[in-house]
Amino acid sequence: ACRAARTWMDQQGGDPASQIEPYLKTVQDAESVGPGTFDKRWSDLSPGQQSAVIVAVEAAADALCG
């Protein structure tokens, strides 16, 4: 999830921290499925998985992906 978010942020350009909310909006879209959301729609993720995505996105903005 972290790498997917970082890739998206790099494609957008600018300050990655300013891309956190726009990225989360994209993955929360009912049609969005991919590695950033464990290949599930946001609505199908458990609350714990949703939290993990949010933490991963914040880590991506800080370039902390492993």
mmCIF file of the N, C-alpha and C atoms, coordinates in Angstrom:
data_MODEL
# 
_entry.id   MODEL 
# 
loop_
_atom_site.group_PDB 
_atom_site.id 
_atom_site.type_symbol 
_atom_site.label_atom_id 
_atom_site.label_alt_id 
_atom_site.label_comp_id 
_atom_site.label_asym_id 
_atom_site.label_entity_id 
_atom_site.label_seq_id 
_atom_site.pdbx_PDB_ins_code 
_atom_site.Cartn_x 
_atom_site.Cartn_y 
_atom_site.Cartn_z 
_atom_site.occupancy 
_atom_site.B_iso_or_equiv 
_atom_site.pdbx_formal_charge 
_atom_site.auth_seq_id 
_atom_site.auth_comp_id 
_atom_site.auth_asym_id 
_atom_site.auth_atom_id 
_atom_site.pdbx_PDB_model_num 
ATOM 1   N N  . ALA A 1 1  ? 0.826   -1.193 0.000   1.00 0.00 ? 1  ALA A N  1 
ATOM 2   C CA . ALA A 1 1  ? 0.000   0.000  0.000   1.00 0.00 ? 1  ALA A CA 1 
ATOM 3   C C  . ALA A 1 1  ? 0.869   1.255  0.000   1.00 0.00 ? 1  ALA A C  1 
ATOM 4   N N  . CYS A 1 2  ? 1.978   1.191  0.737   1.00 0.00 ? 2  CYS A N  1 
ATOM 5   C CA . CYS A 1 2  ? 2.866   2.345  0.817   1.00 0.00 ? 2  CYS A CA 1 
ATOM 6   C C  . CYS A 1 2  ? 3.488   2.646  -0.550  1.00 0.00 ? 2  CYS A C  1 
ATOM 7   N N  . ARG A 1 3  ? 3.999   1.624  -1.202  1.00 0.00 ? 3  ARG A N  1 
ATOM 8   C CA . ARG A 1 3  ? 4.643   1.846  -2.506  1.00 0.00 ? 3  ARG A CA 1 
ATOM 9   C C  . ARG A 1 3  ? 3.644   2.310  -3.554  1.00 0.00 ? 3  ARG A C  1 
ATOM 10  N N  . ALA A 1 4  ? 2.448   1.764  -3.515  1.00 0.00 ? 4  ALA A N  1 
ATOM 11  C CA . ALA A 1 4  ? 1.418   2.200  -4.464  1.00 0.00 ? 4  ALA A CA 1 
ATOM 12  C C  . ALA A 1 4  ? 1.095   3.673  -4.254  1.00 0.00 ? 4  ALA A C  1 
ATOM 13  N N  . ALA A 1 5  ? 0.987   4.076  -3.002  1.00 0.00 ? 5  ALA A N  1 
ATOM 14  C CA . ALA A 1 5  ? 0.700   5.481  -2.697  1.00 0.00 ? 5  ALA A CA 1 
ATOM 15  C C  . ALA A 1 5  ? 1.853   6.368  -3.135  1.00 0.00 ? 5  ALA A C  1 
ATOM 16  N N  . ARG A 1 6  ? 3.084   5.940  -2.874  1.00 0.00 ? 6  ARG A N  1 
ATOM 17  C CA . ARG A 1 6  ? 4.248   6.763  -3.236  1.00 0.00 ? 6  ARG A CA 1 
ATOM 18  C C  . ARG A 1 6  ? 4.346   6.918  -4.745  1.00 0.00 ? 6  ARG A C  1 
ATOM 19  N N  . THR A 1 7  ? 4.103   5.846  -5.477  1.00 0.00 ? 7  THR A N  1 
ATOM 20  C CA . THR A 1 7  ? 4.126   5.920  -6.938  1.00 0.00 ? 7  THR A CA 1 
ATOM 21  C C  . THR A 1 7  ? 3.099   6.929  -7.428  1.00 0.00 ? 7  THR A C  1 
ATOM 22  N N  . TRP A 1 8  ? 1.893   6.874  -6.873  1.00 0.00 ? 8  TRP A N  1 
ATOM 23  C CA . TRP A 1 8  ? 0.829   7.808  -7.261  1.00 0.00 ? 8  TRP A CA 1 
ATOM 24  C C  . TRP A 1 8  ? 1.251   9.236  -6.941  1.00 0.00 ? 8  TRP A C  1 
ATOM 25  N N  . MET A 1 9  ? 1.803   9.445  -5.759  1.00 0.00 ? 9  MET A N  1 
ATOM 26  C CA . MET A 1 9  ? 2.235   10.784 -5.344  1.00 0.00 ? 9  MET A CA 1 
ATOM 27  C C  . MET A 1 9  ? 3.328   11.320 -6.263  1.00 0.00 ? 9  MET A C  1 
ATOM 28  N N  . ASP A 1 10 ? 4.280   10.470 -6.622  1.00 0.00 ? 10 ASP A N  1 
ATOM 29  C CA . ASP A 1 10 ? 5.354   10.890 -7.526  1.00 0.00 ? 10 ASP A CA 1 
ATOM 30  C C  . ASP A 1 10 ? 4.797   11.286 -8.886  1.00 0.00 ? 10 ASP A C  1 
ATOM 31  N N  . GLN A 1 11 ? 3.784   10.578 -9.354  1.00 0.00 ? 11 GLN A N  1 
ATOM 32  C CA . GLN A 1 11 ? 3.171   10.895 -10.644 1.00 0.00 ? 11 GLN A CA 1 
ATOM 33  C C  . GLN A 1 11 ? 2.446   12.232 -10.609 1.00 0.00 ? 11 GLN A C  1 
ATOM 34  N N  . GLN A 1 12 ? 1.915   12.597 -9.447  1.00 0.00 ? 12 GLN A N  1 
ATOM 35  C CA . GLN A 1 12 ? 1.188   13.858 -9.327  1.00 0.00 ? 12 GLN A CA 1 
ATOM 36  C C  . GLN A 1 12 ? 2.143   15.040 -9.273  1.00 0.00 ? 12 GLN A C  1 
ATOM 37  N N  . GLY A 1 13 ? 3.321   14.832 -8.712  1.00 0.00 ? 13 GLY A N  1 
ATOM 38  C CA . GLY A 1 13 ? 4.293   15.905 -8.556  1.00 0.00 ? 13 GLY A CA 1 
ATOM 39  C C  . GLY A 1 13 ? 3.968   16.775 -7.352  1.00 0.00 ? 13 GLY A C  1 
ATOM 40  N N  . GLY A 1 14 ? 4.883   17.652 -7.028  1.00 0.00 ? 14 GLY A N  1 
ATOM 41  C CA . GLY A 1 14 ? 4.675   18.551 -5.902  1.00 0.00 ? 14 GLY A CA 1 
ATOM 42  C C  . GLY A 1 14 ? 5.001   17.896 -4.572  1.00 0.00 ? 14 GLY A C  1 
ATOM 43  N N  . ASP A 1 15 ? 4.554   18.529 -3.512  1.00 0.00 ? 15 ASP A N  1 
ATOM 44  C CA . ASP A 1 15 ? 4.814   18.065 -2.153  1.00 0.00 ? 15 ASP A CA 1 
ATOM 45  C C  . ASP A 1 15 ? 3.982   16.821 -1.856  1.00 0.00 ? 15 ASP A C  1 
ATOM 46  N N  . PRO A 1 16 ? 4.621   15.691 -1.559  1.00 0.00 ? 16 PRO A N  1 
ATOM 47  C CA . PRO A 1 16 ? 3.866   14.468 -1.274  1.00 0.00 ? 16 PRO A CA 1 
ATOM 48  C C  . PRO A 1 16 ? 2.875   14.629 -0.121  1.00 0.00 ? 16 PRO A C  1 
ATOM 49  N N  . ALA A 1 17 ? 3.216   15.421 0.873   1.00 0.00 ? 17 ALA A N  1 
ATOM 50  C CA . ALA A 1 17 ? 2.298   15.609 2.009   1.00 0.00 ? 17 ALA A CA 1 
ATOM 51  C C  . ALA A 1 17 ? 0.981   16.227 1.555   1.00 0.00 ? 17 ALA A C  1 
ATOM 52  N N  . SER A 1 18 ? 1.044   17.049 0.521   1.00 0.00 ? 18 SER A N  1 
ATOM 53  C CA . SER A 1 18 ? -0.191  17.667 0.021   1.00 0.00 ? 18 SER A CA 1 
ATOM 54  C C  . SER A 1 18 ? -1.016  16.688 -0.808  1.00 0.00 ? 18 SER A C  1 
ATOM 55  N N  . GLN A 1 19 ? -0.454  15.514 -1.099  1.00 0.00 ? 19 GLN A N  1 
ATOM 56  C CA . GLN A 1 19 ? -1.150  14.504 -1.903  1.00 0.00 ? 19 GLN A CA 1 
ATOM 57  C C  . GLN A 1 19 ? -1.873  13.459 -1.053  1.00 0.00 ? 19 GLN A C  1 
ATOM 58  N N  . ILE A 1 20 ? -1.724  13.524 0.277   1.00 0.00 ? 20 ILE A N  1 
ATOM 59  C CA . ILE A 1 20 ? -2.342  12.505 1.146   1.00 0.00 ? 20 ILE A CA 1 
ATOM 60  C C  . ILE A 1 20 ? -3.856  12.469 0.965   1.00 0.00 ? 20 ILE A C  1 
ATOM 61  N N  . GLU A 1 21 ? -4.513  13.584 1.150   1.00 0.00 ? 21 GLU A N  1 
ATOM 62  C CA . GLU A 1 21 ? -5.983  13.611 1.054   1.00 0.00 ? 21 GLU A CA 1 
ATOM 63  C C  . GLU A 1 21 ? -6.477  13.281 -0.352  1.00 0.00 ? 21 GLU A C  1 
ATOM 64  N N  . PRO A 1 22 ? -5.871  13.854 -1.416  1.00 0.00 ? 22 PRO A N  1 
ATOM 65  C CA . PRO A 1 22 ? -6.324  13.469 -2.761  1.00 0.00 ? 22 PRO A CA 1 
ATOM 66  C C  . PRO A 1 22 ? -6.152  11.971 -3.038  1.00 0.00 ? 22 PRO A C  1 
ATOM 67  N N  . TYR A 1 23 ? -5.054  11.394 -2.559  1.00 0.00 ? 23 TYR A N  1 
ATOM 68  C CA . TYR A 1 23 ? -4.856  9.957  -2.769  1.00 0.00 ? 23 TYR A CA 1 
ATOM 69  C C  . TYR A 1 23 ? -5.916  9.149  -2.029  1.00 0.00 ? 23 TYR A C  1 
ATOM 70  N N  . LEU A 1 24 ? -6.152  9.504  -0.772  1.00 0.00 ? 24 LEU A N  1 
ATOM 71  C CA . LEU A 1 24 ? -7.169  8.775  -0.007  1.00 0.00 ? 24 LEU A CA 1 
ATOM 72  C C  . LEU A 1 24 ? -8.539  8.898  -0.661  1.00 0.00 ? 24 LEU A C  1 
ATOM 73  N N  . LYS A 1 25 ? -8.834  10.057 -1.220  1.00 0.00 ? 25 LYS A N  1 
ATOM 74  C CA . LYS A 1 25 ? -10.109 10.225 -1.925  1.00 0.00 ? 25 LYS A CA 1 
ATOM 75  C C  . LYS A 1 25 ? -10.200 9.243  -3.091  1.00 0.00 ? 25 LYS A C  1 
ATOM 76  N N  . THR A 1 26 ? -9.088  9.062  -3.806  1.00 0.00 ? 26 THR A N  1 
ATOM 77  C CA . THR A 1 26 ? -9.114  8.137  -4.949  1.00 0.00 ? 26 THR A CA 1 
ATOM 78  C C  . THR A 1 26 ? -9.340  6.702  -4.512  1.00 0.00 ? 26 THR A C  1 
ATOM 79  N N  . VAL A 1 27 ? -8.647  6.282  -3.449  1.00 0.00 ? 27 VAL A N  1 
ATOM 80  C CA . VAL A 1 27 ? -8.807  4.881  -3.037  1.00 0.00 ? 27 VAL A CA 1 
ATOM 81  C C  . VAL A 1 27 ? -10.142 4.632  -2.350  1.00 0.00 ? 27 VAL A C  1 
ATOM 82  N N  . GLN A 1 28 ? -10.753 5.676  -1.816  1.00 0.00 ? 28 GLN A N  1 
ATOM 83  C CA . GLN A 1 28 ? -12.055 5.505  -1.172  1.00 0.00 ? 28 GLN A CA 1 
ATOM 84  C C  . GLN A 1 28 ? -13.193 5.484  -2.187  1.00 0.00 ? 28 GLN A C  1 
ATOM 85  N N  . ASP A 1 29 ? -12.893 5.842  -3.430  1.00 0.00 ? 29 ASP A N  1 
ATOM 86  C CA . ASP A 1 29 ? -13.873 5.767  -4.508  1.00 0.00 ? 29 ASP A CA 1 
ATOM 87  C C  . ASP A 1 29 ? -14.289 4.303  -4.675  1.00 0.00 ? 29 ASP A C  1 
ATOM 88  N N  . ALA A 1 30 ? -15.563 4.052  -4.735  1.00 0.00 ? 30 ALA A N  1 
ATOM 89  C CA . ALA A 1 30 ? -16.093 2.677  -4.797  1.00 0.00 ? 30 ALA A CA 1 
ATOM 90  C C  . ALA A 1 30 ? -15.530 1.879  -5.975  1.00 0.00 ? 30 ALA A C  1 
ATOM 91  N N  . GLU A 1 31 ? -15.116 2.550  -7.045  1.00 0.00 ? 31 GLU A N  1 
ATOM 92  C CA . GLU A 1 31 ? -14.613 1.855  -8.227  1.00 0.00 ? 31 GLU A CA 1 
ATOM 93  C C  . GLU A 1 31 ? -13.118 1.559  -8.138  1.00 0.00 ? 31 GLU A C  1 
ATOM 94  N N  . SER A 1 32 ? -12.422 2.156  -7.200  1.00 0.00 ? 32 SER A N  1 
ATOM 95  C CA . SER A 1 32 ? -10.969 2.029  -7.122  1.00 0.00 ? 32 SER A CA 1 
ATOM 96  C C  . SER A 1 32 ? -10.560 0.745  -6.406  1.00 0.00 ? 32 SER A C  1 
ATOM 97  N N  . VAL A 1 33 ? -9.815  -0.118 -7.113  1.00 0.00 ? 33 VAL A N  1 
ATOM 98  C CA . VAL A 1 33 ? -9.310  -1.366 -6.543  1.00 0.00 ? 33 VAL A CA 1 
ATOM 99  C C  . VAL A 1 33 ? -7.867  -1.512 -7.010  1.00 0.00 ? 33 VAL A C  1 
ATOM 100 N N  . GLY A 1 34 ? -6.984  -1.880 -6.115  1.00 0.00 ? 34 GLY A N  1 
ATOM 101 C CA . GLY A 1 34 ? -5.589  -2.070 -6.505  1.00 0.00 ? 34 GLY A CA 1 
ATOM 102 C C  . GLY A 1 34 ? -4.716  -2.367 -5.310  1.00 0.00 ? 34 GLY A C  1 
ATOM 103 N N  . PRO A 1 35 ? -3.402  -2.376 -5.526  1.00 0.00 ? 35 PRO A N  1 
ATOM 104 C CA . PRO A 1 35 ? -2.482  -2.720 -4.447  1.00 0.00 ? 35 PRO A CA 1 
ATOM 105 C C  . PRO A 1 35 ? -2.538  -1.748 -3.272  1.00 0.00 ? 35 PRO A C  1 
ATOM 106 N N  . GLY A 1 36 ? -2.981  -0.532 -3.516  1.00 0.00 ? 36 GLY A N  1 
ATOM 107 C CA . GLY A 1 36 ? -3.094  0.445  -2.438  1.00 0.00 ? 36 GLY A CA 1 
ATOM 108 C C  . GLY A 1 36 ? -4.199  0.132  -1.454  1.00 0.00 ? 36 GLY A C  1 
ATOM 109 N N  . THR A 1 37 ? -5.099  -0.774 -1.834  1.00 0.00 ? 37 THR A N  1 
ATOM 110 C CA . THR A 1 37 ? -6.211  -1.160 -0.949  1.00 0.00 ? 37 THR A CA 1 
ATOM 111 C C  . THR A 1 37 ? -6.330  -2.681 -0.847  1.00 0.00 ? 37 THR A C  1 
ATOM 112 N N  . PHE A 1 38 ? -5.195  -3.363 -0.901  1.00 0.00 ? 38 PHE A N  1 
ATOM 113 C CA . PHE A 1 38 ? -5.178  -4.827 -0.784  1.00 0.00 ? 38 PHE A CA 1 
ATOM 114 C C  . PHE A 1 38 ? -6.051  -5.489 -1.855  1.00 0.00 ? 38 PHE A C  1 
ATOM 115 N N  . ASP A 1 39 ? -6.150  -4.845 -3.019  1.00 0.00 ? 39 ASP A N  1 
ATOM 116 C CA . ASP A 1 39 ? -6.945  -5.346 -4.150  1.00 0.00 ? 39 ASP A CA 1 
ATOM 117 C C  . ASP A 1 39 ? -8.419  -5.541 -3.811  1.00 0.00 ? 39 ASP A C  1 
ATOM 118 N N  . LYS A 1 40 ? -8.922  -4.690 -2.922  1.00 0.00 ? 40 LYS A N  1 
ATOM 119 C CA . LYS A 1 40 ? -10.344 -4.692 -2.563  1.00 0.00 ? 40 LYS A CA 1 
ATOM 120 C C  . LYS A 1 40 ? -10.869 -3.265 -2.634  1.00 0.00 ? 40 LYS A C  1 
ATOM 121 N N  . ARG A 1 41 ? -12.184 -3.138 -2.787  1.00 0.00 ? 41 ARG A N  1 
ATOM 122 C CA . ARG A 1 41 ? -12.790 -1.803 -2.695  1.00 0.00 ? 41 ARG A CA 1 
ATOM 123 C C  . ARG A 1 41 ? -12.681 -1.328 -1.257  1.00 0.00 ? 41 ARG A C  1 
ATOM 124 N N  . TRP A 1 42 ? -12.580 -0.015 -1.085  1.00 0.00 ? 42 TRP A N  1 
ATOM 125 C CA . TRP A 1 42 ? -12.464 0.575  0.253   1.00 0.00 ? 42 TRP A CA 1 
ATOM 126 C C  . TRP A 1 42 ? -13.582 0.077  1.162   1.00 0.00 ? 42 TRP A C  1 
ATOM 127 N N  . SER A 1 43 ? -14.795 0.030  0.631   1.00 0.00 ? 43 SER A N  1 
ATOM 128 C CA . SER A 1 43 ? -15.950 -0.371 1.442   1.00 0.00 ? 43 SER A CA 1 
ATOM 129 C C  . SER A 1 43 ? -15.883 -1.835 1.872   1.00 0.00 ? 43 SER A C  1 
ATOM 130 N N  . ASP A 1 44 ? -15.064 -2.642 1.190   1.00 0.00 ? 44 ASP A N  1 
ATOM 131 C CA . ASP A 1 44 ? -14.915 -4.053 1.553   1.00 0.00 ? 44 ASP A CA 1 
ATOM 132 C C  . ASP A 1 44 ? -13.780 -4.294 2.545   1.00 0.00 ? 44 ASP A C  1 
ATOM 133 N N  . LEU A 1 45 ? -13.003 -3.270 2.831   1.00 0.00 ? 45 LEU A N  1 
ATOM 134 C CA . LEU A 1 45 ? -11.907 -3.410 3.788   1.00 0.00 ? 45 LEU A CA 1 
ATOM 135 C C  . LEU A 1 45 ? -12.446 -3.363 5.213   1.00 0.00 ? 45 LEU A C  1 
ATOM 136 N N  . SER A 1 46 ? -11.808 -4.103 6.089   1.00 0.00 ? 46 SER A N  1 
ATOM 137 C CA . SER A 1 46 ? -12.165 -4.021 7.509   1.00 0.00 ? 46 SER A CA 1 
ATOM 138 C C  . SER A 1 46 ? -11.673 -2.676 8.048   1.00 0.00 ? 46 SER A C  1 
ATOM 139 N N  . PRO A 1 47 ? -12.199 -2.226 9.177   1.00 0.00 ? 47 PRO A N  1 
ATOM 140 C CA . PRO A 1 47 ? -11.696 -0.976 9.759   1.00 0.00 ? 47 PRO A CA 1 
ATOM 141 C C  . PRO A 1 47 ? -10.181 -1.019 9.993   1.00 0.00 ? 47 PRO A C  1 
ATOM 142 N N  . GLY A 1 48 ? -9.662  -2.163 10.389  1.00 0.00 ? 48 GLY A N  1 
ATOM 143 C CA . GLY A 1 48 ? -8.222  -2.293 10.590  1.00 0.00 ? 48 GLY A CA 1 
ATOM 144 C C  . GLY A 1 48 ? -7.440  -2.130 9.298   1.00 0.00 ? 48 GLY A C  1 
ATOM 145 N N  . GLN A 1 49 ? -7.965  -2.695 8.217   1.00 0.00 ? 49 GLN A N  1 
ATOM 146 C CA . GLN A 1 49 ? -7.313  -2.552 6.915   1.00 0.00 ? 49 GLN A CA 1 
ATOM 147 C C  . GLN A 1 49 ? -7.382  -1.106 6.435   1.00 0.00 ? 49 GLN A C  1 
ATOM 148 N N  . GLN A 1 50 ? -8.517  -0.448 6.656   1.00 0.00 ? 50 GLN A N  1 
ATOM 149 C CA . GLN A 1 50 ? -8.627  0.962  6.281   1.00 0.00 ? 50 GLN A CA 1 
ATOM 150 C C  . GLN A 1 50 ? -7.600  1.793  7.042   1.00 0.00 ? 50 GLN A C  1 
ATOM 151 N N  . SER A 1 51 ? -7.441  1.508  8.326   1.00 0.00 ? 51 SER A N  1 
ATOM 152 C CA . SER A 1 51 ? -6.442  2.216  9.128   1.00 0.00 ? 51 SER A CA 1 
ATOM 153 C C  . SER A 1 51 ? -5.036  1.958  8.598   1.00 0.00 ? 51 SER A C  1 
ATOM 154 N N  . ALA A 1 52 ? -4.769  0.719  8.211   1.00 0.00 ? 52 ALA A N  1 
ATOM 155 C CA . ALA A 1 52 ? -3.454  0.368  7.673   1.00 0.00 ? 52 ALA A CA 1 
ATOM 156 C C  . ALA A 1 52 ? -3.163  1.134  6.389   1.00 0.00 ? 52 ALA A C  1 
ATOM 157 N N  . VAL A 1 53 ? -4.168  1.294  5.542   1.00 0.00 ? 53 VAL A N  1 
ATOM 158 C CA . VAL A 1 53 ? -3.986  2.061  4.312   1.00 0.00 ? 53 VAL A CA 1 
ATOM 159 C C  . VAL A 1 53 ? -3.645  3.509  4.651   1.00 0.00 ? 53 VAL A C  1 
ATOM 160 N N  . ILE A 1 54 ? -4.355  4.091  5.595   1.00 0.00 ? 54 ILE A N  1 
ATOM 161 C CA . ILE A 1 54 ? -4.102  5.483  5.977   1.00 0.00 ? 54 ILE A CA 1 
ATOM 162 C C  . ILE A 1 54 ? -2.680  5.641  6.512   1.00 0.00 ? 54 ILE A C  1 
ATOM 163 N N  . VAL A 1 55 ? -2.246  4.723  7.366   1.00 0.00 ? 55 VAL A N  1 
ATOM 164 C CA . VAL A 1 55 ? -0.881  4.778  7.904   1.00 0.00 ? 55 VAL A CA 1 
ATOM 165 C C  . VAL A 1 55 ? 0.134   4.620  6.771   1.00 0.00 ? 55 VAL A C  1 
ATOM 166 N N  . ALA A 1 56 ? -0.132  3.718  5.839   1.00 0.00 ? 56 ALA A N  1 
ATOM 167 C CA . ALA A 1 56 ? 0.773   3.506  4.709   1.00 0.00 ? 56 ALA A CA 1 
ATOM 168 C C  . ALA A 1 56 ? 0.878   4.752  3.838   1.00 0.00 ? 56 ALA A C  1 
ATOM 169 N N  . VAL A 1 57 ? -0.228  5.431  3.638   1.00 0.00 ? 57 VAL A N  1 
ATOM 170 C CA . VAL A 1 57 ? -0.223  6.649  2.822   1.00 0.00 ? 57 VAL A CA 1 
ATOM 171 C C  . VAL A 1 57 ? 0.589   7.745  3.515   1.00 0.00 ? 57 VAL A C  1 
ATOM 172 N N  . GLU A 1 58 ? 0.433   7.862  4.805   1.00 0.00 ? 58 GLU A N  1 
ATOM 173 C CA . GLU A 1 58 ? 1.222   8.853  5.549   1.00 0.00 ? 58 GLU A CA 1 
ATOM 174 C C  . GLU A 1 58 ? 2.711   8.509  5.480   1.00 0.00 ? 58 GLU A C  1 
ATOM 175 N N  . ALA A 1 59 ? 3.046   7.223  5.571   1.00 0.00 ? 59 ALA A N  1 
ATOM 176 C CA . ALA A 1 59 ? 4.442   6.795  5.446   1.00 0.00 ? 59 ALA A CA 1 
ATOM 177 C C  . ALA A 1 59 ? 4.969   7.087  4.043   1.00 0.00 ? 59 ALA A C  1 
ATOM 178 N N  . ALA A 1 60 ? 4.132   6.878  3.043   1.00 0.00 ? 60 ALA A N  1 
ATOM 179 C CA . ALA A 1 60 ? 4.539   7.158  1.666   1.00 0.00 ? 60 ALA A CA 1 
ATOM 180 C C  . ALA A 1 60 ? 4.877   8.629  1.483   1.00 0.00 ? 60 ALA A C  1 
ATOM 181 N N  . ALA A 1 61 ? 4.092   9.497  2.072   1.00 0.00 ? 61 ALA A N  1 
ATOM 182 C CA . ALA A 1 61 ? 4.349   10.934 1.959   1.00 0.00 ? 61 ALA A CA 1 
ATOM 183 C C  . ALA A 1 61 ? 5.690   11.306 2.586   1.00 0.00 ? 61 ALA A C  1 
ATOM 184 N N  . ASP A 1 62 ? 6.111   10.537 3.587   1.00 0.00 ? 62 ASP A N  1 
ATOM 185 C CA . ASP A 1 62 ? 7.391   10.783 4.255   1.00 0.00 ? 62 ASP A CA 1 
ATOM 186 C C  . ASP A 1 62 ? 8.527   9.938  3.669   1.00 0.00 ? 62 ASP A C  1 
ATOM 187 N N  . ALA A 1 63 ? 8.262   9.266  2.542   1.00 0.00 ? 63 ALA A N  1 
ATOM 188 C CA . ALA A 1 63 ? 9.250   8.411  1.864   1.00 0.00 ? 63 ALA A CA 1 
ATOM 189 C C  . ALA A 1 63 ? 9.786   7.325  2.796   1.00 0.00 ? 63 ALA A C  1 
ATOM 190 N N  . LEU A 1 64 ? 8.902   6.689  3.555   1.00 0.00 ? 64 LEU A N  1 
ATOM 191 C CA . LEU A 1 64 ? 9.305   5.662  4.517   1.00 0.00 ? 64 LEU A CA 1 
ATOM 192 C C  . LEU A 1 64 ? 8.935   4.247  4.082   1.00 0.00 ? 64 LEU A C  1 
ATOM 193 N N  . CYS A 1 65 ? 8.555   4.058  2.826   1.00 0.00 ? 65 CYS A N  1 
ATOM 194 C CA . CYS A 1 65 ? 8.210   2.714  2.354   1.00 0.00 ? 65 CYS A CA 1 
ATOM 195 C C  . CYS A 1 65 ? 9.464   1.844  2.375   1.00 0.00 ? 65 CYS A C  1 
ATOM 196 N N  . GLY A 1 66 ? 9.290   0.580  2.778   1.00 0.00 ? 66 GLY A N  1 
ATOM 197 C CA . GLY A 1 66 ? 10.431  -0.332 2.884   1.00 0.00 ? 66 GLY A CA 1 
ATOM 198 C C  . GLY A 1 66 ? 10.892  -0.877 1.577   1.00 0.00 ? 66 GLY A C  1 
# 
